[in-house]
Amino acid sequence: MAKKSRNRGGASSARPARPAPAAPAGTAQTGTAQTGTAQRGTAQLIAPAVRDAGQATTNKTKTEAYPGQHLGLPERGPGSVASMPRRILALFIDWLLSMVIAYWLTKSQFWTIAVFAVEVYILTALGGSTVGKRLVGIRAVRIGGGPIGFGWALVRTAILLTVVPPLLTDRDLRGLHDRASNTIVVRI
């Protein structure tokens, strides 16, 4: 069956109507696509094919890596990347300890942030582990090995005190403060 249409010049031309493409099994079509022919200028919406749940899981596990894998760290146990709950618990312990020390020294909690900053800076520079980190079994280490040192500990602590950057993590659970100082928090 031929369909006449006018081209831009006004002349008519006869050409056959294009049938709509056949949809794969398990897909839905909308509009005129269900009738087998589409009107000129109308859009055809075709849903993507639904995958088998088992196939999707298999593909996901092949491409997904655990935190620290590309850095050569183990998946579990000592040397593996520390989980967020452990880090938050360590932070909470360090903050409570800083509050107690600040109140004991000054009878005011106003100095808590200063005490916290000094504790985190000195203990991270010397051993990579604050009191809270030691209690929950984690520590900060340099990616290339070696001590963190006072320079990188200062960078790490300054960014940590701004609160938001440590919450922005990458696939290895490294916050901006860890990326800036080239460190990662691992289990002991």
Secondary structure, DSSP 8 states (H G I E B T S, - for coil): -EEEEE-TTS-EEEEE--B-----TT--B-GGGGGTB--TT----B------HHHHHHHHHHH---TTGGGT--SSSTTSB--HHHHHHHHHHHHHHHHHHHHHHHSSSTTHHHHHHHHHHHHHHHHS--HHHHHHTEEEEETTSS--HHHHHHHHHHHHTTSHHHHS--TT---HHHHHHTEEEEE-
